[in-house]
Amino acid sequence: MPDADMRATRTETRPPRPGEGTGVSVGTSVRRTLVVIALGLSFAAGNTFIAYLTMGYEFIPVGTGVLFGLVFALALRHLHRAWWLAVLSIVPSLMVLVLGSVDYAPDLTLEYRGIHERVTITADSAAGTTGGRHQYTLVGPGGELAEKMVWTGSSSEYAVGDRIEILRDPEGVVPIKDATRVDSVMMLDWVVWGLGAWIVMALVAGRRGHVRRRKGRQPVLDRFDLD
């Protein structure tokens, strides 16, 4: 075969040069965006359900919420082809997965079946110590309650002698809470507002990611060869 014919039939392959487009179709970008949005919705619903199943063990939905938030951030980075939106998504992740979904089911349960009771704080397990976990002994009209109210944090707003109204779960599944701190509507608002922010971020990431792929742009951190 003549050399000219061999050159004509030879297929030359080379890596794309910097700045060359490696874009995908608009339809593909739209589908990817919808997948990320669906992922966020499933994470919010899933973590709320986990919180319902593990009421009384808040560390479980908090842990899964942190994990879901990290996965969503990575999905957003992949969609956007940049890191800054992924980092910003941490804020609504806290709203959806740590503040809202963790407390929504317990608060709703207390509002539905909880017993209101006026009690007096008679003892604090952390009194005189530097401990951050307070277990308050409560005395109501019927005497001392077997269950204690727990506050975790360095600066408690309660003191021995305070009279407060509590909500107590008669089935003992949900821990005692100060009645003024039970608000399932506010917890649901956290979830809704956080999801709204997620959806807006996903739409922005889908649009900008589509343009960045067409222009062949890479995330800044991915430009460094660490091998």
C-alpha positions as CSV (number, residue, x, y, z in Angstrom):
1,M,0.0,0.0,0.0
2,P,1.4,3.4,-0.9
3,D,2.6,5.6,1.9
4,A,0.0,8.2,1.1
5,D,-2.8,5.7,1.5
6,M,-1.3,4.4,4.8
7,R,-1.2,8.0,6.2
8,A,-4.8,8.6,5.1
9,T,-6.1,5.5,6.9
10,R,-4.0,6.0,10.0
11,T,-6.0,7.4,13.0
12,E,-3.9,9.7,15.1
13,T,-4.8,9.8,18.8
14,R,-3.4,12.4,21.3
15,P,-4.5,13.8,24.6
16,P,-6.5,17.0,24.4
17,R,-4.4,20.2,24.7
18,P,-5.1,22.6,27.5
19,G,-8.0,24.7,26.7
20,E,-9.5,22.3,24.3
21,G,-13.2,21.5,24.9
22,T,-14.1,18.1,26.4
23,G,-17.8,19.0,26.8
24,V,-20.9,16.9,27.0
25,S,-24.3,17.4,25.5
26,V,-26.9,19.7,27.2
27,G,-29.1,16.6,27.8
28,T,-26.3,14.9,29.7
29,S,-25.6,17.9,31.8
30,V,-29.3,18.2,32.7
31,R,-29.5,14.6,33.7
32,R,-26.4,14.9,35.9
33,T,-27.9,18.0,37.5
34,L,-31.2,16.1,38.2
35,V,-29.2,13.2,39.7
36,V,-27.4,15.5,42.1
37,I,-30.7,17.1,43.1
38,A,-32.3,13.7,43.6
39,L,-29.3,12.7,45.7
40,G,-29.8,15.6,48.0
41,L,-33.5,14.9,48.4
42,S,-32.8,11.2,49.2
43,F,-30.2,12.2,51.7
44,A,-32.6,14.5,53.6
45,A,-35.4,12.0,53.6
46,G,-33.0,9.1,54.5
47,N,-31.4,11.0,57.4
48,T,-34.8,12.0,58.8
49,F,-35.9,8.4,58.7
50,I,-32.6,7.3,60.4
51,A,-33.3,9.9,63.1
52,Y,-36.8,8.5,63.6
53,L,-35.5,4.9,63.9
54,T,-32.7,5.9,66.3
55,M,-34.5,8.4,68.6
56,G,-32.5,8.8,71.8
57,Y,-29.2,8.1,70.0
58,E,-28.6,11.4,68.2
59,F,-25.0,10.6,67.5
60,I,-26.1,8.1,64.9
61,P,-28.1,10.5,62.6
62,V,-25.5,13.2,63.2
63,G,-22.8,10.8,62.0
64,T,-24.8,9.7,58.9
65,G,-25.7,13.4,58.2
66,V,-22.0,14.4,58.2
67,L,-21.3,11.5,55.8
68,F,-24.2,12.4,53.5
69,G,-23.1,16.0,53.5
70,L,-19.6,15.0,52.4
71,V,-20.9,12.8,49.6
72,F,-23.2,15.6,48.4
73,A,-20.3,18.0,48.3
74,L,-18.2,15.6,46.2
75,A,-21.1,15.1,43.8
76,L,-21.5,18.8,43.5
77,R,-17.8,19.2,42.8
78,H,-18.0,16.6,40.1
79,L,-21.0,18.3,38.5
80,H,-19.5,21.8,38.8
81,R,-15.9,20.8,37.9
82,A,-14.8,23.2,40.6
83,W,-14.5,23.2,44.4
84,W,-15.9,26.5,45.7
85,L,-19.6,25.5,45.4
86,A,-18.8,22.1,47.0
87,V,-17.3,23.9,50.0
88,L,-20.2,26.3,50.3
89,S,-22.6,23.4,50.3
90,I,-21.4,22.5,53.8
91,V,-23.6,25.3,55.3
92,P,-26.9,24.0,53.9
93,S,-25.7,20.5,54.7
94,L,-25.6,21.5,58.4
95,M,-29.1,22.9,58.1
96,V,-30.5,19.8,56.4
97,L,-28.6,16.9,57.9
98,V,-27.5,18.1,61.4
99,L,-29.9,20.8,62.6
100,G,-33.1,19.9,60.9
101,S,-33.4,16.2,60.2
102,V,-31.8,15.0,63.5
103,D,-34.3,16.9,65.7
104,Y,-37.4,16.8,63.5
105,A,-38.7,13.3,64.3
106,P,-38.0,13.5,68.1
107,D,-39.6,17.0,68.4
108,L,-42.7,15.8,66.4
109,T,-43.0,12.8,68.6
110,L,-42.9,14.9,71.8
111,E,-45.5,17.3,70.3
112,Y,-47.7,14.4,69.4
113,R,-47.6,12.2,72.5
114,G,-45.4,14.0,75.1
115,I,-46.7,14.9,78.5
116,H,-46.3,18.5,79.7
117,E,-45.1,18.7,83.3
118,R,-43.9,21.6,85.5
119,V,-40.7,20.5,87.3
120,T,-38.0,21.9,89.5
121,I,-34.3,21.2,88.9
122,T,-32.9,19.9,92.1
123,A,-29.4,18.6,91.1
124,D,-26.8,18.9,88.4
125,S,-24.4,16.0,87.8
126,A,-21.8,18.5,86.5
127,A,-22.1,21.0,89.3
128,G,-18.6,22.0,90.6
129,T,-16.8,20.3,87.7
130,T,-15.6,21.4,84.3
131,G,-17.6,18.7,82.6
132,G,-19.7,19.6,79.6
133,R,-22.4,17.0,80.1
134,H,-25.1,18.0,82.6
135,Q,-27.7,15.5,83.9
136,Y,-30.4,17.4,85.7
137,T,-32.5,15.7,88.4
138,L,-36.1,16.9,88.0
139,V,-38.9,16.9,90.6
140,G,-42.5,17.2,89.5
141,P,-45.9,17.1,91.2
142,G,-45.6,13.3,91.6
143,G,-42.1,13.4,93.0
144,E,-38.6,12.9,91.5
145,L,-38.6,11.7,87.9
146,A,-36.6,8.6,87.1
147,E,-35.3,10.1,83.8
148,K,-33.0,13.0,83.9
149,M,-32.8,15.9,81.5
150,V,-29.5,16.0,79.6
151,W,-27.7,19.1,78.4
152,T,-24.4,18.8,76.5
153,G,-22.3,21.9,76.2
154,S,-19.9,24.1,78.2
155,S,-22.4,26.8,79.0
156,S,-25.7,25.5,80.3
157,E,-28.7,27.8,80.6
158,Y,-30.1,25.9,83.5
159,A,-29.3,26.0,87.2
160,V,-30.4,24.1,90.3
161,G,-33.6,25.7,91.6
162,D,-35.0,26.6,88.2
163,R,-38.6,25.8,87.5
164,I,-39.2,24.8,83.9
165,E,-41.9,23.1,81.8
166,I,-40.8,19.9,80.1
167,L,-42.2,17.5,77.6
168,R,-41.7,13.8,78.6
169,D,-42.3,10.8,76.4
170,P,-44.5,8.3,78.3
171,E,-42.9,5.5,76.3
172,G,-39.4,6.6,77.3
173,V,-38.1,6.6,73.7
174,V,-37.4,10.3,73.3
175,P,-35.4,12.0,76.0
176,I,-36.9,14.7,78.1
177,K,-36.7,18.2,76.6
178,D,-37.5,21.7,77.8
179,A,-40.9,22.4,76.3
180,T,-39.7,25.8,75.0
181,R,-37.1,24.0,72.9
182,V,-39.4,21.6,71.1
183,D,-40.4,23.0,67.7
184,S,-40.8,20.5,64.9
185,V,-42.0,23.2,62.5
186,M,-38.7,25.1,62.9
187,M,-36.8,21.9,62.4
188,L,-38.7,21.2,59.2
189,D,-38.0,24.8,58.1
190,W,-34.3,24.1,58.5
191,V,-34.6,21.1,56.2
192,V,-36.7,23.0,53.6
193,W,-34.4,26.0,53.5
194,G,-31.3,23.8,53.3
195,L,-32.8,21.7,50.5
196,G,-33.7,24.9,48.6
197,A,-30.1,26.1,48.9
198,W,-28.9,22.6,47.7
199,I,-31.2,22.8,44.7
200,V,-30.0,26.3,43.7
201,M,-26.4,25.2,44.1
202,A,-27.0,22.1,41.9
203,L,-28.6,24.2,39.2
204,V,-25.7,26.6,39.3
205,A,-23.2,23.8,39.3
206,G,-24.9,22.1,36.4
207,R,-24.9,25.2,34.2
208,R,-21.3,26.3,35.1
209,G,-20.0,22.7,34.9
210,H,-21.4,22.4,31.4
211,V,-19.6,25.6,30.3
212,R,-16.4,24.6,32.0
213,R,-16.3,21.2,30.3
214,R,-16.8,22.9,26.9
215,K,-13.8,25.1,27.6
216,G,-11.8,22.2,29.0
217,R,-11.3,23.8,32.5
218,Q,-10.3,21.7,35.5
219,P,-10.7,22.2,39.2
220,V,-7.7,24.0,40.6
221,L,-6.7,21.2,42.9
222,D,-6.8,18.7,40.1
223,R,-4.2,20.6,38.1
224,F,-1.4,19.5,40.4
225,D,0.3,16.1,39.8
226,L,0.9,14.7,43.3
227,D,2.4,11.4,42.1
